[in-house]
Amino acid sequence: MVLDKKIKEKVIKEHSINDKDTGSADVQIGLLTKEIDKLVLHLKKHKKDEHSKRGLVRMVIKRKKLLAYLKKENEKRYLAIIKKIGLKK
């Protein structure tokens, strides 16, 4: 499941630190969150799609690792991104 170009640009714009930023942990977490949301909707319709479930688990793990990295490097940005995407606290 790939995000549409417009949605991807919007997410990058929301989470980027500056205009040229497309690969920071914040942006990657935002993109993964959108992809995870899209996959969850897909899996609600197609409950037996094991390949997509595996992809979902891999994305969740990747997002978890990026969040741990961000928390270690810059806790202020970590708390901001958690609040922005609606995870945890």
PDB file with SEQRES, HELIX, SHEET and CRYST1 records, atoms N, CA, C and O in Angstrom:
SEQRES   1 A   89  MET VAL LEU ASP LYS LYS ILE LYS GLU LYS VAL ILE LYS          
SEQRES   2 A   89  GLU HIS SER ILE ASN ASP LYS ASP THR GLY SER ALA ASP          
SEQRES   3 A   89  VAL GLN ILE GLY LEU LEU THR LYS GLU ILE ASP LYS LEU          
SEQRES   4 A   89  VAL LEU HIS LEU LYS LYS HIS LYS LYS ASP GLU HIS SER          
SEQRES   5 A   89  LYS ARG GLY LEU VAL ARG MET VAL ILE LYS ARG LYS LYS          
SEQRES   6 A   89  LEU LEU ALA TYR LEU LYS LYS GLU ASN GLU LYS ARG TYR          
SEQRES   7 A   89  LEU ALA ILE ILE LYS LYS ILE GLY LEU LYS LYS                  
HELIX    1 AA1 LYS A    5  HIS A   15  1                                  11    
HELIX    2 AA2 ALA A   25  LYS A   45  1                                  21    
HELIX    3 AA3 GLU A   50  GLU A   73  1                                  24    
HELIX    4 AA4 GLU A   75  ILE A   85  1                                  11    
CRYST1    1.000    1.000    1.000  90.00  90.00  90.00 P 1           1          
ATOM      1  N   MET A   1       0.845  -1.167   0.000  1.00  0.00           N  
ATOM      2  CA  MET A   1       0.000   0.000   0.000  1.00  0.00           C  
ATOM      3  C   MET A   1       0.895   1.237   0.000  1.00  0.00           C  
ATOM      4  O   MET A   1       1.690   1.452   0.915  1.00  0.00           O  
ATOM      5  N   VAL A   2       0.749   2.016  -1.017  1.00  0.00           N  
ATOM      6  CA  VAL A   2       1.554   3.221  -1.152  1.00  0.00           C  
ATOM      7  C   VAL A   2       0.641   4.428  -0.988  1.00  0.00           C  
ATOM      8  O   VAL A   2      -0.504   4.427  -1.440  1.00  0.00           O  
ATOM      9  N   LEU A   3       1.163   5.446  -0.338  1.00  0.00           N  
ATOM     10  CA  LEU A   3       0.393   6.676  -0.153  1.00  0.00           C  
ATOM     11  C   LEU A   3       0.351   7.465  -1.454  1.00  0.00           C  
ATOM     12  O   LEU A   3       1.299   7.435  -2.240  1.00  0.00           O  
ATOM     13  N   ASP A   4      -0.750   8.169  -1.676  1.00  0.00           N  
ATOM     14  CA  ASP A   4      -0.846   9.044  -2.830  1.00  0.00           C  
ATOM     15  C   ASP A   4       0.171  10.161  -2.697  1.00  0.00           C  
ATOM     16  O   ASP A   4       0.563  10.530  -1.590  1.00  0.00           O  
ATOM     17  N   LYS A   5       0.596  10.697  -3.832  1.00  0.00           N  
ATOM     18  CA  LYS A   5       1.625  11.737  -3.839  1.00  0.00           C  
ATOM     19  C   LYS A   5       1.180  12.974  -3.053  1.00  0.00           C  
ATOM     20  O   LYS A   5       1.975  13.557  -2.317  1.00  0.00           O  
ATOM     21  N   LYS A   6      -0.073  13.371  -3.204  1.00  0.00           N  
ATOM     22  CA  LYS A   6      -0.575  14.562  -2.508  1.00  0.00           C  
ATOM     23  C   LYS A   6      -0.602  14.355  -0.997  1.00  0.00           C  
ATOM     24  O   LYS A   6      -0.228  15.245  -0.234  1.00  0.00           O  
ATOM     25  N   ILE A   7      -1.043  13.181  -0.575  1.00  0.00           N  
ATOM     26  CA  ILE A   7      -1.088  12.876   0.854  1.00  0.00           C  
ATOM     27  C   ILE A   7       0.325  12.856   1.424  1.00  0.00           C  
ATOM     28  O   ILE A   7       0.575  13.376   2.511  1.00  0.00           O  
ATOM     29  N   LYS A   8       1.245  12.249   0.679  1.00  0.00           N  
ATOM     30  CA  LYS A   8       2.629  12.163   1.118  1.00  0.00           C  
ATOM     31  C   LYS A   8       3.240  13.559   1.266  1.00  0.00           C  
ATOM     32  O   LYS A   8       3.920  13.838   2.254  1.00  0.00           O  
ATOM     33  N   GLU A   9       2.999  14.433   0.286  1.00  0.00           N  
ATOM     34  CA  GLU A   9       3.516  15.803   0.348  1.00  0.00           C  
ATOM     35  C   GLU A   9       2.938  16.551   1.544  1.00  0.00           C  
ATOM     36  O   GLU A   9       3.643  17.313   2.206  1.00  0.00           O  
ATOM     37  N   LYS A  10       1.658  16.333   1.817  1.00  0.00           N  
ATOM     38  CA  LYS A  10       1.003  16.994   2.946  1.00  0.00           C  
ATOM     39  C   LYS A  10       1.628  16.553   4.270  1.00  0.00           C  
ATOM     40  O   LYS A  10       1.895  17.381   5.140  1.00  0.00           O  
ATOM     41  N   VAL A  11       1.855  15.261   4.416  1.00  0.00           N  
ATOM     42  CA  VAL A  11       2.452  14.731   5.644  1.00  0.00           C  
ATOM     43  C   VAL A  11       3.876  15.257   5.812  1.00  0.00           C  
ATOM     44  O   VAL A  11       4.278  15.626   6.916  1.00  0.00           O  
ATOM     45  N   ILE A  12       4.631  15.290   4.728  1.00  0.00           N  
ATOM     46  CA  ILE A  12       6.000  15.810   4.788  1.00  0.00           C  
ATOM     47  C   ILE A  12       5.985  17.268   5.209  1.00  0.00           C  
ATOM     48  O   ILE A  12       6.804  17.692   6.025  1.00  0.00           O  
ATOM     49  N   LYS A  13       5.063  18.033   4.659  1.00  0.00           N  
ATOM     50  CA  LYS A  13       4.962  19.456   4.999  1.00  0.00           C  
ATOM     51  C   LYS A  13       4.608  19.647   6.474  1.00  0.00           C  
ATOM     52  O   LYS A  13       5.143  20.541   7.130  1.00  0.00           O  
ATOM     53  N   GLU A  14       3.709  18.812   6.997  1.00  0.00           N  
ATOM     54  CA  GLU A  14       3.281  18.905   8.395  1.00  0.00           C  
ATOM     55  C   GLU A  14       4.410  18.597   9.371  1.00  0.00           C  
ATOM     56  O   GLU A  14       4.541  19.259  10.402  1.00  0.00           O  
ATOM     57  N   HIS A  15       5.222  17.601   9.053  1.00  0.00           N  
ATOM     58  CA  HIS A  15       6.194  17.093  10.015  1.00  0.00           C  
ATOM     59  C   HIS A  15       7.630  17.545   9.763  1.00  0.00           C  
ATOM     60  O   HIS A  15       8.509  17.256  10.574  1.00  0.00           O  
ATOM     61  N   SER A  16       7.887  18.239   8.672  1.00  0.00           N  
ATOM     62  CA  SER A  16       9.267  18.611   8.361  1.00  0.00           C  
ATOM     63  C   SER A  16       9.758  19.734   9.262  1.00  0.00           C  
ATOM     64  O   SER A  16       8.981  20.575   9.717  1.00  0.00           O  
ATOM     65  N   ILE A  17      11.054  19.729   9.507  1.00  0.00           N  
ATOM     66  CA  ILE A  17      11.686  20.734  10.351  1.00  0.00           C  
ATOM     67  C   ILE A  17      11.945  22.005   9.547  1.00  0.00           C  
ATOM     68  O   ILE A  17      11.786  23.115  10.057  1.00  0.00           O  
ATOM     69  N   ASN A  18      12.347  21.834   8.281  1.00  0.00           N  
ATOM     70  CA  ASN A  18      12.531  22.974   7.382  1.00  0.00           C  
ATOM     71  C   ASN A  18      12.014  22.605   5.993  1.00  0.00           C  
ATOM     72  O   ASN A  18      11.506  21.500   5.801  1.00  0.00           O  
ATOM     73  N   ASP A  19      12.135  23.508   5.028  1.00  0.00           N  
ATOM     74  CA  ASP A  19      11.563  23.295   3.694  1.00  0.00           C  
ATOM     75  C   ASP A  19      12.170  22.106   2.950  1.00  0.00           C  
ATOM     76  O   ASP A  19      11.464  21.419   2.212  1.00  0.00           O  
ATOM     77  N   LYS A  20      13.438  21.858   3.129  1.00  0.00           N  
ATOM     78  CA  LYS A  20      14.135  20.801   2.384  1.00  0.00           C  
ATOM     79  C   LYS A  20      14.108  19.449   3.100  1.00  0.00           C  
ATOM     80  O   LYS A  20      14.633  18.465   2.578  1.00  0.00           O  
ATOM     81  N   ASP A  21      13.514  19.393   4.266  1.00  0.00           N  
ATOM     82  CA  ASP A  21      13.521  18.189   5.089  1.00  0.00           C  
ATOM     83  C   ASP A  21      12.510  17.169   4.580  1.00  0.00           C  
ATOM     84  O   ASP A  21      11.307  17.428   4.571  1.00  0.00           O  
ATOM     85  N   THR A  22      13.007  16.006   4.156  1.00  0.00           N  
ATOM     86  CA  THR A  22      12.105  14.935   3.738  1.00  0.00           C  
ATOM     87  C   THR A  22      12.436  13.605   4.406  1.00  0.00           C  
ATOM     88  O   THR A  22      11.688  12.640   4.254  1.00  0.00           O  
ATOM     89  N   GLY A  23      13.539  13.539   5.142  1.00  0.00           N  
ATOM     90  CA  GLY A  23      13.959  12.255   5.684  1.00  0.00           C  
ATOM     91  C   GLY A  23      14.224  12.228   7.170  1.00  0.00           C  
ATOM     92  O   GLY A  23      14.754  11.239   7.678  1.00  0.00           O  
ATOM     93  N   SER A  24      13.873  13.282   7.883  1.00  0.00           N  
ATOM     94  CA  SER A  24      14.113  13.281   9.330  1.00  0.00           C  
ATOM     95  C   SER A  24      13.216  12.242   9.995  1.00  0.00           C  
ATOM     96  O   SER A  24      12.251  11.759   9.401  1.00  0.00           O  
ATOM     97  N   ALA A  25      13.548  11.913  11.226  1.00  0.00           N  
ATOM     98  CA  ALA A  25      12.766  10.916  11.962  1.00  0.00           C  
ATOM     99  C   ALA A  25      11.310  11.358  12.095  1.00  0.00           C  
ATOM    100  O   ALA A  25      10.400  10.531  12.030  1.00  0.00           O  
ATOM    101  N   ASP A  26      11.088  12.665  12.282  1.00  0.00           N  
ATOM    102  CA  ASP A  26       9.721  13.188  12.411  1.00  0.00           C  
ATOM    103  C   ASP A  26       8.895  12.871  11.162  1.00  0.00           C  
ATOM    104  O   ASP A  26       7.764  12.395  11.254  1.00  0.00           O  
ATOM    105  N   VAL A  27       9.477  13.142  10.003  1.00  0.00           N  
ATOM    106  CA  VAL A  27       8.779  12.916   8.731  1.00  0.00           C  
ATOM    107  C   VAL A  27       8.541  11.424   8.526  1.00  0.00           C  
ATOM    108  O   VAL A  27       7.451  11.019   8.123  1.00  0.00           O  
ATOM    109  N   GLN A  28       9.550  10.609   8.801  1.00  0.00           N  
ATOM    110  CA  GLN A  28       9.403   9.165   8.626  1.00  0.00           C  
ATOM    111  C   GLN A  28       8.311   8.606   9.533  1.00  0.00           C  
ATOM    112  O   GLN A  28       7.538   7.743   9.118  1.00  0.00           O  
ATOM    113  N   ILE A  29       8.249   9.094  10.762  1.00  0.00           N  
ATOM    114  CA  ILE A  29       7.212   8.644  11.699  1.00  0.00           C  
ATOM    115  C   ILE A  29       5.829   9.049  11.192  1.00  0.00           C  
ATOM    116  O   ILE A  29       4.885   8.261  11.263  1.00  0.00           O  
ATOM    117  N   GLY A  30       5.709  10.268  10.685  1.00  0.00           N  
ATOM    118  CA  GLY A  30       4.435  10.731  10.137  1.00  0.00           C  
ATOM    119  C   GLY A  30       3.980   9.894   8.954  1.00  0.00           C  
ATOM    120  O   GLY A  30       2.813   9.513   8.864  1.00  0.00           O  
ATOM    121  N   LEU A  31       4.914   9.609   8.038  1.00  0.00           N  
ATOM    122  CA  LEU A  31       4.578   8.798   6.866  1.00  0.00           C  
ATOM    123  C   LEU A  31       4.201   7.371   7.269  1.00  0.00           C  
ATOM    124  O   LEU A  31       3.237   6.808   6.750  1.00  0.00           O  
ATOM    125  N   LEU A  32       4.960   6.797   8.189  1.00  0.00           N  
ATOM    126  CA  LEU A  32       4.634   5.441   8.645  1.00  0.00           C  
ATOM    127  C   LEU A  32       3.264   5.397   9.310  1.00  0.00           C  
ATOM    128  O   LEU A  32       2.518   4.434   9.135  1.00  0.00           O  
ATOM    129  N   THR A  33       2.934   6.431  10.070  1.00  0.00           N  
ATOM    130  CA  THR A  33       1.631   6.477  10.736  1.00  0.00           C  
ATOM    131  C   THR A  33       0.504   6.491   9.712  1.00  0.00           C  
ATOM    132  O   THR A  33      -0.487   5.780   9.874  1.00  0.00           O  
ATOM    133  N   LYS A  34       0.647   7.292   8.661  1.00  0.00           N  
ATOM    134  CA  LYS A  34      -0.380   7.327   7.607  1.00  0.00           C  
ATOM    135  C   LYS A  34      -0.502   5.973   6.922  1.00  0.00           C  
ATOM    136  O   LYS A  34      -1.610   5.504   6.663  1.00  0.00           O  
ATOM    137  N   GLU A  35       0.645   5.336   6.625  1.00  0.00           N  
ATOM    138  CA  GLU A  35       0.613   4.031   5.971  1.00  0.00           C  
ATOM    139  C   GLU A  35      -0.012   2.976   6.886  1.00  0.00           C  
ATOM    140  O   GLU A  35      -0.761   2.116   6.424  1.00  0.00           O  
ATOM    141  N   ILE A  36       0.296   3.043   8.173  1.00  0.00           N  
ATOM    142  CA  ILE A  36      -0.275   2.101   9.140  1.00  0.00           C  
ATOM    143  C   ILE A  36      -1.790   2.272   9.199  1.00  0.00           C  
ATOM    144  O   ILE A  36      -2.528   1.287   9.212  1.00  0.00           O  
ATOM    145  N   ASP A  37      -2.252   3.516   9.234  1.00  0.00           N  
ATOM    146  CA  ASP A  37      -3.701   3.770   9.258  1.00  0.00           C  
ATOM    147  C   ASP A  37      -4.379   3.193   8.017  1.00  0.00           C  
ATOM    148  O   ASP A  37      -5.458   2.606   8.098  1.00  0.00           O  
ATOM    149  N   LYS A  38      -3.729   3.371   6.873  1.00  0.00           N  
ATOM    150  CA  LYS A  38      -4.288   2.866   5.616  1.00  0.00           C  
ATOM    151  C   LYS A  38      -4.340   1.330   5.621  1.00  0.00           C  
ATOM    152  O   LYS A  38      -5.321   0.734   5.175  1.00  0.00           O  
ATOM    153  N   LEU A  39      -3.284   0.707   6.124  1.00  0.00           N  
ATOM    154  CA  LEU A  39      -3.254  -0.757   6.180  1.00  0.00           C  
ATOM    155  C   LEU A  39      -4.276  -1.314   7.166  1.00  0.00           C  
ATOM    156  O   LEU A  39      -4.865  -2.367   6.919  1.00  0.00           O  
ATOM    157  N   VAL A  40      -4.489  -0.622   8.271  1.00  0.00           N  
ATOM    158  CA  VAL A  40      -5.481  -1.071   9.252  1.00  0.00           C  
ATOM    159  C   VAL A  40      -6.868  -1.094   8.612  1.00  0.00           C  
ATOM    160  O   VAL A  40      -7.633  -2.037   8.817  1.00  0.00           O  
ATOM    161  N   LEU A  41      -7.189  -0.061   7.840  1.00  0.00           N  
ATOM    162  CA  LEU A  41      -8.479  -0.042   7.142  1.00  0.00           C  
ATOM    163  C   LEU A  41      -8.587  -1.205   6.155  1.00  0.00           C  
ATOM    164  O   LEU A  41      -9.640  -1.831   6.041  1.00  0.00           O  
ATOM    165  N   HIS A  42      -7.497  -1.489   5.446  1.00  0.00           N  
ATOM    166  CA  HIS A  42      -7.479  -2.595   4.495  1.00  0.00           C  
ATOM    167  C   HIS A  42      -7.707  -3.924   5.222  1.00  0.00           C  
ATOM    168  O   HIS A  42      -8.462  -4.778   4.757  1.00  0.00           O  
ATOM    169  N   LEU A  43      -7.043  -4.079   6.367  1.00  0.00           N  
ATOM    170  CA  LEU A  43      -7.146  -5.350   7.089  1.00  0.00           C  
ATOM    171  C   LEU A  43      -8.501  -5.544   7.755  1.00  0.00           C  
ATOM    172  O   LEU A  43      -8.880  -6.675   8.058  1.00  0.00           O  
ATOM    173  N   LYS A  44      -9.235  -4.466   7.989  1.00  0.00           N  
ATOM    174  CA  LYS A  44     -10.592  -4.618   8.522  1.00  0.00           C  
ATOM    175  C   LYS A  44     -11.501  -5.268   7.485  1.00  0.00           C  
ATOM    176  O   LYS A  44     -12.400  -6.033   7.833  1.00  0.00           O  
ATOM    177  N   LYS A  45     -11.263  -4.961   6.209  1.00  0.00           N  
ATOM    178  CA  LYS A  45     -12.060  -5.570   5.134  1.00  0.00           C  
ATOM    179  C   LYS A  45     -11.563  -6.974   4.796  1.00  0.00           C  
ATOM    180  O   LYS A  45     -12.358  -7.878   4.539  1.00  0.00           O  
ATOM    181  N   HIS A  46     -10.239  -7.148   4.798  1.00  0.00           N  
ATOM    182  CA  HIS A  46      -9.616  -8.398   4.359  1.00  0.00           C  
ATOM    183  C   HIS A  46      -8.876  -9.034   5.533  1.00  0.00           C  
ATOM    184  O   HIS A  46      -7.653  -8.942   5.639  1.00  0.00           O  
ATOM    185  N   LYS A  47      -9.635  -9.673   6.402  1.00  0.00           N  
ATOM    186  CA  LYS A  47      -9.095 -10.192   7.654  1.00  0.00           C  
ATOM    187  C   LYS A  47      -8.038 -11.288   7.467  1.00  0.00           C  
ATOM    188  O   LYS A  47      -7.170 -11.453   8.324  1.00  0.00           O  
ATOM    189  N   LYS A  48      -8.099 -12.025   6.380  1.00  0.00           N  
ATOM    190  CA  LYS A  48      -7.186 -13.154   6.188  1.00  0.00           C  
ATOM    191  C   LYS A  48      -5.952 -12.803   5.357  1.00  0.00           C  
ATOM    192  O   LYS A  48      -5.211 -13.698   4.950  1.00  0.00           O  
ATOM    193  N   ASP A  49      -5.728 -11.551   5.108  1.00  0.00           N  
ATOM    194  CA  ASP A  49      -4.578 -11.116   4.313  1.00  0.00           C  
ATOM    195  C   ASP A  49      -3.318 -11.119   5.183  1.00  0.00           C  
ATOM    196  O   ASP A  49      -2.942 -10.099   5.762  1.00  0.00           O  
ATOM    197  N   GLU A  50      -2.679 -12.281   5.260  1.00  0.00           N  
ATOM    198  CA  GLU A  50      -1.523 -12.457   6.145  1.00  0.00           C  
ATOM    199  C   GLU A  50      -0.309 -11.654   5.686  1.00  0.00           C  
ATOM    200  O   GLU A  50       0.461 -11.180   6.521  1.00  0.00           O  
ATOM    201  N   HIS A  51      -0.128 -11.494   4.396  1.00  0.00           N  
ATOM    202  CA  HIS A  51       1.022 -10.743   3.892  1.00  0.00           C  
ATOM    203  C   HIS A  51       0.936  -9.279   4.308  1.00  0.00           C  
ATOM    204  O   HIS A  51       1.942  -8.674   4.682  1.00  0.00           O  
ATOM    205  N   SER A  52      -0.243  -8.723   4.243  1.00  0.00           N  
ATOM    206  CA  SER A  52      -0.413  -7.332   4.670  1.00  0.00           C  
ATOM    207  C   SER A  52      -0.250  -7.195   6.180  1.00  0.00           C  
ATOM    208  O   SER A  52       0.270  -6.189   6.663  1.00  0.00           O  
ATOM    209  N   LYS A  53      -0.695  -8.209   6.925  1.00  0.00           N  
ATOM    210  CA  LYS A  53      -0.506  -8.183   8.381  1.00  0.00           C  
ATOM    211  C   LYS A  53       0.976  -8.138   8.722  1.00  0.00           C  
ATOM    212  O   LYS A  53       1.399  -7.404   9.615  1.00  0.00           O  
ATOM    213  N   ARG A  54       1.751  -8.926   8.008  1.00  0.00           N  
ATOM    214  CA  ARG A  54       3.196  -8.949   8.252  1.00  0.00           C  
ATOM    215  C   ARG A  54       3.801  -7.584   7.941  1.00  0.00           C  
ATOM    216  O   ARG A  54       4.642  -7.086   8.690  1.00  0.00           O  
ATOM    217  N   GLY A  55       3.373  -6.984   6.837  1.00  0.00           N  
ATOM    218  CA  GLY A  55       3.854  -5.652   6.490  1.00  0.00           C  
ATOM    219  C   GLY A  55       3.477  -4.628   7.545  1.00  0.00           C  
ATOM    220  O   GLY A  55       4.269  -3.744   7.872  1.00  0.00           O  
ATOM    221  N   LEU A  56       2.271  -4.749   8.078  1.00  0.00           N  
ATOM    222  CA  LEU A  56       1.813  -3.840   9.131  1.00  0.00           C  
ATOM    223  C   LEU A  56       2.689  -3.969  10.376  1.00  0.00           C  
ATOM    224  O   LEU A  56       3.096  -2.966  10.963  1.00  0.00           O  
ATOM    225  N   VAL A  57       2.972  -5.190  10.767  1.00  0.00           N  
ATOM    226  CA  VAL A  57       3.810  -5.418  11.947  1.00  0.00           C  
ATOM    227  C   VAL A  57       5.201  -4.824  11.727  1.00  0.00           C  
ATOM    228  O   VAL A  57       5.765  -4.214  12.636  1.00  0.00           O  
ATOM    229  N   ARG A  58       5.754  -5.000  10.531  1.00  0.00           N  
ATOM    230  CA  ARG A  58       7.081  -4.438  10.234  1.00  0.00           C  
ATOM    231  C   ARG A  58       7.064  -2.915  10.313  1.00  0.00           C  
ATOM    232  O   ARG A  58       8.009  -2.311  10.820  1.00  0.00           O  
ATOM    233  N   MET A  59       6.001  -2.293   9.816  1.00  0.00           N  
ATOM    234  CA  MET A  59       5.896  -0.832   9.877  1.00  0.00           C  
ATOM    235  C   MET A  59       5.778  -0.342  11.314  1.00  0.00           C  
ATOM    236  O   MET A  59       6.388   0.661  11.684  1.00  0.00           O  
ATOM    237  N   VAL A  60       4.996  -1.047  12.121  1.00  0.00           N  
ATOM    238  CA  VAL A  60       4.830  -0.658  13.525  1.00  0.00           C  
ATOM    239  C   VAL A  60       6.167  -0.764  14.256  1.00  0.00           C  
ATOM    240  O   VAL A  60       6.509   0.111  15.052  1.00  0.00           O  
ATOM    241  N   ILE A  61       6.918  -1.823  13.992  1.00  0.00           N  
ATOM    242  CA  ILE A  61       8.227  -1.993  14.624  1.00  0.00           C  
ATOM    243  C   ILE A  61       9.183  -0.894  14.184  1.00  0.00           C  
ATOM    244  O   ILE A  61       9.927  -0.349  15.000  1.00  0.00           O  
ATOM    245  N   LYS A  62       9.164  -0.569  12.896  1.00  0.00           N  
ATOM    246  CA  LYS A  62      10.042   0.493  12.389  1.00  0.00           C  
ATOM    247  C   LYS A  62       9.694   1.833  13.037  1.00  0.00           C  
ATOM    248  O   LYS A  62      10.584   2.592  13.422  1.00  0.00           O  
ATOM    249  N   ARG A  63       8.395   2.120  13.154  1.00  0.00           N  
ATOM    250  CA  ARG A  63       7.972   3.369  13.788  1.00  0.00           C  
ATOM    251  C   ARG A  63       8.388   3.393  15.256  1.00  0.00           C  
ATOM    252  O   ARG A  63       8.812   4.427  15.771  1.00  0.00           O  
ATOM    253  N   LYS A  64       8.264   2.254  15.922  1.00  0.00           N  
ATOM    254  CA  LYS A  64       8.658   2.157  17.330  1.00  0.00           C  
ATOM    255  C   LYS A  64      10.149   2.447  17.497  1.00  0.00           C  
ATOM    256  O   LYS A  64      10.547   3.143  18.431  1.00  0.00           O  
ATOM    257  N   LYS A  65      10.972   1.915  16.591  1.00  0.00           N  
ATOM    258  CA  LYS A  65      12.415   2.162  16.651  1.00  0.00           C  
ATOM    259  C   LYS A  65      12.735   3.629  16.394  1.00  0.00           C  
ATOM    260  O   LYS A  65      13.591   4.206  17.065  1.00  0.00           O  
ATOM    261  N   LEU A  66      12.054   4.233  15.429  1.00  0.00           N  
ATOM    262  CA  LEU A  66      12.279   5.653  15.143  1.00  0.00           C  
ATOM    263  C   LEU A  66      11.862   6.523  16.325  1.00  0.00           C  
ATOM    264  O   LEU A  66      12.529   7.509  16.638  1.00  0.00           O  
ATOM    265  N   LEU A  67      10.771   6.164  16.975  1.00  0.00           N  
ATOM    266  CA  LEU A  67      10.333   6.913  18.158  1.00  0.00           C  
ATOM    267  C   LEU A  67      11.347   6.787  19.297  1.00  0.00           C  
ATOM    268  O   LEU A  67      11.612   7.758  20.005  1.00  0.00           O  
ATOM    269  N   ALA A  68      11.907   5.599  19.470  1.00  0.00           N  
ATOM    270  CA  ALA A  68      12.922   5.403  20.511  1.00  0.00           C  
ATOM    271  C   ALA A  68      14.160   6.241  20.207  1.00  0.00           C  
ATOM    272  O   ALA A  68      14.740   6.851  21.105  1.00  0.00           O  
ATOM    273  N   TYR A  69      14.561   6.268  18.938  1.00  0.00           N  
ATOM    274  CA  TYR A  69      15.707   7.085  18.528  1.00  0.00           C  
ATOM    275  C   TYR A  69      15.434   8.560  18.795  1.00  0.00           C  
ATOM    276  O   TYR A  69      16.283   9.263  19.344  1.00  0.00           O  
ATOM    277  N   LEU A  70      14.264   9.023  18.413  1.00  0.00           N  
ATOM    278  CA  LEU A  70      13.921  10.433  18.590  1.00  0.00           C  
ATOM    279  C   LEU A  70      13.860  10.793  20.076  1.00  0.00           C  
ATOM    280  O   LEU A  70      14.280  11.882  20.468  1.00  0.00           O  
ATOM    281  N   LYS A  71      13.345   9.892  20.893  1.00  0.00           N  
ATOM    282  CA  LYS A  71      13.277  10.147  22.334  1.00  0.00           C  
ATOM    283  C   LYS A  71      14.678  10.273  22.925  1.00  0.00           C  
ATOM    284  O   LYS A  71      14.923  11.104  23.799  1.00  0.00           O  
ATOM    285  N   LYS A  72      15.589   9.440  22.437  1.00  0.00           N  
ATOM    286  CA  LYS A  72      16.965   9.469  22.930  1.00  0.00           C  
ATOM    287  C   LYS A  72      17.691  10.745  22.484  1.00  0.00           C  
ATOM    288  O   LYS A  72      18.448  11.330  23.259  1.00  0.00           O  
ATOM    289  N   GLU A  73      17.461  11.173  21.243  1.00  0.00           N  
ATOM    290  CA  GLU A  73      18.176  12.319  20.679  1.00  0.00           C  
ATOM    291  C   GLU A  73      17.581  13.668  21.075  1.00  0.00           C  
ATOM    292  O   GLU A  73      18.313  14.595  21.419  1.00  0.00           O  
ATOM    293  N   ASN A  74      16.250  13.777  21.026  1.00  0.00           N  
ATOM    294  CA  ASN A  74      15.615  15.074  21.271  1.00  0.00           C  
ATOM    295  C   ASN A  74      14.219  14.837  21.859  1.00  0.00           C  
ATOM    296  O   ASN A  74      13.252  14.638  21.125  1.00  0.00           O  
ATOM    297  N   GLU A  75      14.133  14.862  23.171  1.00  0.00           N  
ATOM    298  CA  GLU A  75      12.872  14.522  23.834  1.00  0.00           C  
ATOM    299  C   GLU A  75      11.773  15.541  23.548  1.00  0.00           C  
ATOM    300  O   GLU A  75      10.594  15.187  23.532  1.00  0.00           O  
ATOM    301  N   LYS A  76      12.137  16.785  23.326  1.00  0.00           N  
ATOM    302  CA  LYS A  76      11.140  17.822  23.026  1.00  0.00           C  
ATOM    303  C   LYS A  76      10.424  17.510  21.702  1.00  0.00           C  
ATOM    304  O   LYS A  76       9.198  17.588  21.621  1.00  0.00           O  
ATOM    305  N   ARG A  77      11.198  17.157  20.670  1.00  0.00           N  
ATOM    306  CA  ARG A  77      10.596  16.792  19.374  1.00  0.00           C  
ATOM    307  C   ARG A  77       9.790  15.502  19.502  1.00  0.00           C  
ATOM    308  O   ARG A  77       8.742  15.352  18.873  1.00  0.00           O  
ATOM    309  N   TYR A  78      10.286  14.569  20.322  1.00  0.00           N  
ATOM    310  CA  TYR A  78       9.581  13.309  20.552  1.00  0.00           C  
ATOM    311  C   TYR A  78       8.194  13.568  21.128  1.00  0.00           C  
ATOM    312  O   TYR A  78       7.203  13.027  20.639  1.00  0.00           O  
ATOM    313  N   LEU A  79       8.127  14.391  22.162  1.00  0.00           N  
ATOM    314  CA  LEU A  79       6.840  14.696  22.791  1.00  0.00           C  
ATOM    315  C   LEU A  79       5.909  15.425  21.828  1.00  0.00           C  
ATOM    316  O   LEU A  79       4.699  15.199  21.834  1.00  0.00           O  
ATOM    317  N   ALA A  80       6.482  16.305  20.996  1.00  0.00           N  
ATOM    318  CA  ALA A  80       5.671  17.037  20.020  1.00  0.00           C  
ATOM    319  C   ALA A  80       5.074  16.089  18.980  1.00  0.00           C  
ATOM    320  O   ALA A  80       3.898  16.206  18.638  1.00  0.00           O  
ATOM    321  N   ILE A  81       5.875  15.159  18.479  1.00  0.00           N  
ATOM    322  CA  ILE A  81       5.387  14.241  17.439  1.00  0.00           C  
ATOM    323  C   ILE A  81       4.358  13.274  18.021  1.00  0.00           C  
ATOM    324  O   ILE A  81       3.382  12.936  17.351  1.00  0.00           O  
ATOM    325  N   ILE A  82       4.564  12.825  19.260  1.00  0.00           N  
ATOM    326  CA  ILE A  82       3.596  11.936  19.917  1.00  0.00           C  
ATOM    327  C   ILE A  82       2.245  12.634  20.025  1.00  0.00           C  
ATOM    328  O   ILE A  82       1.201  12.046  19.742  1.00  0.00           O  
ATOM    329  N   LYS A  83       2.284  13.890  20.437  1.00  0.00           N  
ATOM    330  CA  LYS A  83       1.047  14.658  20.587  1.00  0.00           C  
ATOM    331  C   LYS A  83       0.384  14.893  19.229  1.00  0.00           C  
ATOM    332  O   LYS A  83      -0.837  14.806  19.103  1.00  0.00           O  
ATOM    333  N   LYS A  84       1.205  15.194  18.210  1.00  0.00           N  
ATOM    334  CA  LYS A  84       0.685  15.518  16.883  1.00  0.00           C  
ATOM    335  C   LYS A  84      -0.009  14.324  16.223  1.00  0.00           C  
ATOM    336  O   LYS A  84      -1.061  14.481  15.604  1.00  0.00           O  
ATOM    337  N   ILE A  85       0.579  13.132  16.356  1.00  0.00           N  
ATOM    338  CA  ILE A  85      -0.018  11.969  15.696  1.00  0.00           C  
ATOM    339  C   ILE A  85      -0.974  11.198  16.600  1.00  0.00           C  
ATOM    340  O   ILE A  85      -1.642  10.268  16.147  1.00  0.00           O  
ATOM    341  N   GLY A  86      -1.045  11.579  17.875  1.00  0.00           N  
ATOM    342  CA  GLY A  86      -2.033  10.977  18.769  1.00  0.00           C  
ATOM    343  C   GLY A  86      -1.652   9.623  19.322  1.00  0.00           C  
ATOM    344  O   GLY A  86      -2.520   8.773  19.523  1.00  0.00           O  
ATOM    345  N   LEU A  87      -0.378   9.403  19.571  1.00  0.00           N  
ATOM    346  CA  LEU A  87       0.074   8.156  20.182  1.00  0.00           C  
ATOM    347  C   LEU A  87       0.311   8.357  21.667  1.00  0.00           C  
ATOM    348  O   LEU A  87       0.624   9.462  22.111  1.00  0.00           O  
ATOM    349  N   LYS A  88       0.165   7.305  22.418  1.00  0.00           N  
ATOM    350  CA  LYS A  88       0.486   7.284  23.846  1.00  0.00           C  
ATOM    351  C   LYS A  88      -0.053   8.478  24.602  1.00  0.00           C  
ATOM    352  O   LYS A  88      -1.187   8.905  24.385  1.00  0.00           O  
ATOM    353  N   LYS A  89       0.757   9.008  25.479  1.00  0.00           N  
ATOM    354  CA  LYS A  89       0.451  10.089  26.421  1.00  0.00           C  
ATOM    355  C   LYS A  89      -0.573  11.056  25.913  1.00  0.00           C  
ATOM    356  O   LYS A  89      -0.918  12.011  26.609  1.00  0.00           O  
TER     357      LYS A  89                                                      
END                                                                             
